């Protein structure tokens, strides 16, 4: 394999971008796979989601480009804002090179996946297919915010640890950033203590905070708003414990509805861990992306759509079903055979902790006492695994299927569980919670987790969600609560694929914080704590389950085979 460094690409406004070209010997034109990254082209090919030697041996060029304003590319880096036009320009530049044909595909992970969707929106004629890996469908919902809450654990670390990687040209500034990353916990507690530093190294972060609602700022860079303009086939790849998994499956489903060729692969992976192994759980050899042959899946996809080869014989959707710990194929996402099943919340008013009397059952509630808990922003529920992207991203210590029992000891965590299952239950699809709740505050958060409880008591998180109550009707038009009035709240708990085995129990956790994954709601109607520590009050929150207010969990359940 040959490597040509620092190829010069002039963008439409004269900014010069740089890229490295990987190819086999010979000058005959070949189709090209493009990977556009903010993380430094020099770290590739090891940083690619597919094996570069196999890609080039199969007859593809690989071009890895630093995006505008990052590493060896000139200009100013403004996340998301230039990627549509820059992607278009780069793709068309490729088609004019003597080593390339006019056929281009794209691949890459995370931000590299997001820029693929923007290139697809651009309509670049030479772009034939994309393969976005662990990326979202929107830069507001599911990336910067979720359910109206700021994704503090991800965003703060991302801008400090990942987006400051090139030499800053100032030793003192570099040292200050390194100290902030090492002491990120203090930054989570009081983000305003880092505002001056962030203003110097990532001024765009403040704009994200200034636009908490889904407004024209976010619409202008949204892919979701422009799905109808996309005609490029996409292979979407995600992980059940990736922070962007909801966006990954949303992209697939939306484009399928529009009739664009799509495929979906979701494994038992996090954003960075692809071996199917976490500190507290291993899913077996087949769960490893290498064993699955993710590179082979890329090649099959590009051969079909970049080279116009034969279609794949694989089903369009391949999911690793946890619990069964095996790969299964489906005709679509969500699987058309999945049926929504309601499990209603019950208790005698004491669902607090896993030792409480909270129950999930198929029968609706009678008139029952509401469950009450106090949410104190000074004593939040700590994040314990799930679809996170925080400091332990490479070790799995704060992401994935962690045991929730220590969290379930808290009085501000409500637990509702089924009886031990007599038969396996297979859940595949988006899990939602309809909650009838009231608060003493004008605004508060409600969180939800779906948990698989084993006979030995281990409580393994599958997916989780949050709703900042002011956004219960719209992410664009917040509306405060009326204190002590019951409101209907709909929480997207998340997508999953899991078999609850015989003897296991289905558990729902409800609380009002998941910190530092999400910033804290001060319960005052003011901004969340991502803006800095400020006045806060304790909220007394009530979850109702009665004939008038039948709170329920909705599970997409597949028929037993």
N, C-alpha and C positions, 0 to 999 in steps of 0.2 A: 504494500500500500504506500502510495506517495502522498506527501502533505505539502501544500503550498500555503505559506503564511501571509496574512495581512493583505489579502486582495482588497483593492480599493473600489468602493461602490459609492457613486455620487447619487444622493437623494434629490428629490424635486426642488428643494430649497437651497441646494448647494452644499448641504452638510455631507461630510465624507464619513461613511461607515466602513468598518473593516471586518473581514471574514477569513476563515481558514478553510481550505478545500482538501478533502480526503478523497482519493480515487486510486484505482489501480493504474498500472503503467499503460501507455498508449494514449493517443490523442483523439481517438474516435469519439464522437459525441455520445453522451449517455444521459439518461434521465437523472434528475437531481433531487435529492431530499434535503430540505432546508430546515435548519434548527436555529431559531433566533432567541438569544438569551441575554438576560441582564447580569448573569452570574460569572461571566468571563469565559470566552471561547477557549482559553488556554487549559481549562480543566477538562476539556473534552479530548478524546472520545469516552473516557470512563463515565462521564456524567450523562451520557445518552441513555434513554430508556431501551434502546436496542443495540445489539452488538455491531460496532462499526465495521469490523473485519468481515462479518457476514453480509452486511449491507453492500459494501464495496465489491466483495467477491461475487455477489449476485448481479453485478452490473450497474450499480447506482453510484453516482457521486454523492458525497455528503458535504454540504456547505454549512459551517457553523459561524454565525454572525453575532457580534456584539451589537445590541440594540443601541439606538441613539443615546449619547450621553453616558455610556457605560464602557469602562475599560478602554479599549483601543479605538472606539468610535467617538467622533466629535459630536458637538451639540449638547443640549441640556436634557437630562433625563426627567421626564414627567410621566409617571406611570400611566399607562393605557392611552395617553392622549395622542401620540404620534404613530401608534403601531399600525393602524389601518393603512395610512398612506405609505409608511415606510415599508410595510410588508408588500404592498402592491409594487412599489418601485423595485424592491429587491428581486421579486419573482420575475418581473419583466426584464430586469438586467440579466438574470441567469439565462434567459432564452436567447440572448444575443452573444453569448460566449461560445468560442469554438469548441470547448470541451463539453458542451451541454446541448441536449435537444430542447425542444420547447415544452417538455413535460416535467412538471414540478409537483412533488408531494411535500408535506410538512410533517414534522414530528417534534416531540419535546414534552416536558413535564411542567406543571404548575403555571407560572407566568409564561413559560414557553408554549404551553397549551392554549392559554388565553389569547396570545397573539396570533395563533392559528385561526381561531374563530374570527378575529378581526380581519385577517387577510381574506378569509372566506367571504365576509361581508363586503370587502372591497371589490369583489368580482374580478380579480386579476385573471385575465384570460388563460394564462399558462398554468394556473393552479388547478390540478386535477383531483386532489384528495388530501385530507388532513388526518392526523392521528393524535389528537390531544389526550394527554395522560394526566390524571389527577388535577383537573382544573374545573372552574366554576362556570356558571351560565350568566353571571352578572357581577359587576364590581361593587355594587352596593349590597344587595341581599345575598348572603352566602359567602361573601369575601370580606368586606369591611364591617358589615353589620349582619346580624341575624335576628329576625323577629324584632328589629328595632334596637337591639342591644349591640354595643360596639364590641368587636372581637379583639379585645385588649390583648389576650395572651399571644395571639398570632401577630397582630399588626405592630405592636410595640417592638417585639423581638425582631420581626422581619426588617423593619426600617433600620434598626441599629446593628443587627448582626449580619444580615445578608446583603442589604443594599448599600452598605458602607465598605464592602470588601476591597475595592481598589485602594491603593495608597492615597491617603487624604492630602498628602503634601504638607502636612503639619503634624509634627511629632506629638505635640501637646494635645491636639484635637484627637489624634488616633488613640492616645492613652486615655483620654476622657471617654471615648466611645467604648473602649475595651473595659473600662471600669463599670460603665453603665450596663454592659451586657453581663458582666460577672455578677453584678448586684441587681439583676433585673427584678427580683422580688420587691425591692424597695421602690422601683419604678412602677410596678403594678399597683402598689399601695398608694402612691402619690405621683401620678404621671406628670403633674405640673412641675415636679422637681427636675424633670428632664426636658422641659419645654424649650429652654434656651439652646441646649445641645441639639435637640431635634431640629430646631429652626435653622441651625447652621448646616446640618448634614442631610436633612430630608424635609424641606419646607412644605412639600405637598401634604405631609401628614396633618398639618393644621387645617388644610382645606377639607380633608375627610371629616374632621371633627366639626367644622363649620357647616357641614351639610348632613346632619343626621337623618333628615327625611329624604325620601326618594324624589328628587327634584330635577330640574333641567340639567344641573351639573352631571348627575349620574345618567340621566337619559341620553345625554350627548355621547357617552362612551359605552352605552349598553349594547351588548350583542342580543340579548333577549328581545329588545324592542325591534330588532331588525332581522329576526329569523326568516321572515318571508323573502328577504333579499338573497338568502343563501341557497346556492344550488350545488355546492361541492359535497361529495360524499365524505362521511366522517366515521372513523373508528374511535369510539370513546372508551377510555380505559380508566378505571377507578378502583378504589379500595373501600371496603365497608367502614374502615376507621380513618379514612382521609377526611380532612376538614371540608373538602369541596365535593364530597360524594353526591350530595343532593343536587348540585348543579350539573354534575356529570350525567346523572340519569335524566335530569330535566332536559338537557341538550338533546340527548338521544330521542326521548319521547316526542319533543316538539318537532324535530326534523322528520321523524317518521310520519307524524301526522301530515306534514307538508309533502310527503311523497319522495323525499330525498333518501338515497341509499345510505343506510346506517348500520353499524354493528356496535355491540356493547360487550365489554368484558369487565367484570368486577370481582376482585379477589379478596381474601382476608388480609388485606394490606392496609398500612397507614400511608401517610404522605411520602415517607422516606423508607419504610421497612417493607420489603417486597418478598421476604422469605417465608411468610406465613408463620413466623415465630415471634412471640412476645414474652416478656419476663414471666408471665403467669399462665401462658397458654401457647400450645403448639398445635397446628392444624394438620400436620402430616406432610410427607414429602411432596404430594401432588399440589400443595398450596404454594410452593416456591415458584416465583415467576420464571426462574430458569428452567425448572422441571416442566412447567406449563408451556414453555417456549414462547415467551412474549416476543422475542425477535422474529420467530417464525410467523407469528400472527401479524406482525408489521409487514413482513415480506409478502405474505399471502394477500394482504390488503393492497399494498402498493402494486404488486403484480397485476391484480385485477383492475385497479382504477387508474394507475399512472401508465401502465403498459397496455391496458385494455386486454388483459388475459382472461382466462376462464374464471367464473365465479367460484367462491368457496363453497364447499359442501357442508360446512359447519352451520349450526343454527345461528340466527342473527344475534341472539343474546346468550352469553355464557356466563353463568354466575357460580361462584363458590358458595355452596349452601352450608353454613356453619351448623354445628350440631350433628348433621350427617357427615360433615367434613369431606365433601366431594363436590366435583364440578358437575353442573347440570345445564342442559340447554333448554332454551325457551323460545317461543315464536316471537315474543315481544316483551317490552317493559312498559307498564307492569304486565305480568303474565295474564292473558285474557281469562284464564280459568280461575284466577284468584278472586275470591268473594269477600266483600267487606263484612266482618263479623264484629258486633258490638259486645264489649265486656263492660258492665256497669260497675261503678264504684259504690261500695257499701261500707258502713261501719256503724257503731253506736256512738260515734263522736270521739273515738280514741285511736285513730289510725297513725298517730305519731310513733315513729321508729318501727323497725321490723318486728318488734315484740308487741305492737299494737293490734287493734282488731280490724284493720282494713282488709277488705275482701274485693276481689274481682269475680264477677259472675255473669252468666248470660241472661239472667232474669233482671228485669228493671227494679229499681229501688221503691220501697214504700216511703212513708214519711220517717226520715231518719235524722238524727242529730248531725249537724255540720261538723267537719273537722277544722280545728283552729290551731294556728301556729303563729309565732312572732318572728318576723323577719327583721333582724338587726344588721344594718350595713356594716357595723363595726365588728361583727362576728359572722362572716359569710360561710356558706358551705363551700368547701374546697373542691376544686376540680379533681376528679378521680378517673382518669382514662376517658374513653370515648373517642369521638372524631376530632381530636385536637391537633394543633401544630404549635408546640411551645418549646421550651428549652430542651426537653428530653427527646426531641424528634428523632435522633439517630439511635437512641437506646431503648425507646419504648417505655421509659419509666413513667411518663405522664400521658400516654395515649394507649388506645386499644382496649382489649377486654379485661380490664382490671376488676378485682373483687370490690364490691360496693359495701360490704358489711360494716366497715368502720364509719362510713357516711350514714348508713341507715340506723346508727345508734343515736343520731341527733334528734332532738325534739322538734326541730323545724323541718324535718323530712317526713312526709307522709308516705306510707307504704301500703299498697293494695295488692294482694296476691290471690291467685287462683288456688284451688285445692291441687294436690299432686295429680298430675295428668294420668288418666288410665290408658290413653293412647297418644302416640306422637301427634304434634300439631306443627304444620309447616307454614311459616309466615314468610311471604315474599312480596315486597312492595313497599309503599309509603305508609308509615304508621302515623296516625293522627290522634289527638286528644281533644275532645270537646269538654270544656270545663266550665261549670257554673260557679263563679267565685265572687267574693266581695272583699273589700279592704277598708281599713280605717283611713287609708291614705288616698290622695288624689291621683297617684300613679305608683305602680309597683311592678315587679316582674313575677312571672310564674314560669317555672322550669319543669320539664318532664323527662324521665328516663324509662326506657324499656329494658328490663333486666331478666335474664334467664337464671333461675335459682335451681341448683342441683340438689339432689337428696342430702348431700353432706352440708348444705347450707351456703355453699359458695354462690355469690350473687354477681353474675357476669354481665356487665353493661353491653348492650347491643347498639343502641342509638339514643340520642338525646336532643332536646330542643328547648327553645326559650321564646317567650313573648313579653315584650315591654308593653304593659296593658294599654298605654295611650295609643298604640298602633294596632289595636284589635280590629279596627275596621279598615284601615288603610295605612300603608307605609308612607304615603304622601301627605295625608291630612290627619295628624295626631289629634286625639280628643281625650281629655282627662276623664278619669273615673268620677262618678258621684260616690263619695264615701258612704259605706254601709248599704249600698244598693247592689243587688246581684247582677252581674254582667256575664254574658256568654263569651267565652274565649276559645279560639281554635288554635291549637299549637301543633305545628308540624314536628313530630318527634324524630322523624328521619326515615330514610330507606334502609332496609335490611333484607337478608335472606337467612333464615335460621329454622332449624327443626328443634322445637322444644320436645325433648325425648320423654318417653314414659317415665313417670316418677318425678319429673321436673315440674316447676311451677312458673307461671308467667307473673311477673311483678311490674307494677308501675310505681315509680317514685315521683312525688310532686313536692316542690319547694319554691324558693324565690331567689336563689342565687346559685351560681356555678362559677366560682372565682378562682383563678384569674382568667379562665377562658373568656368570660364576658365581664365587661365592666359592671360596677354595682349601681343599682338604682337607689338614689338617696331617699326616695318616697316623698319628695317634696314637690314634684312637678318640674324640678330643675334638671339640668344636664346630668348625665351619668358621670361616674367618677373618672372616666377617661379624660375628662376636661380638668381634673384635679380634685383634690379633697375639698369638700365644702360642707355646708349645713346638711344634716341628715336627721331623719326621725325613724323610730321603730314603727313598722307597719304590723297591724294585727290582721292576718289574712284568713279567710274562711273558704273552705271548699264544700259546696253543697251537693248532696245526692239524695234526691227525693222524687216523688212523682212529678212535681212541678219543675224541678231542676235536675234532670237525670244525667249527671256527668258520666261520660263513657269514653273508653278507649276503643279505637277502630283498628282492627288488625286485618290485613289482607291474607286470608287463609286459603291454601290450596286443598282441593279434595284429597282424601287419603287414597293412595294407590292400591 
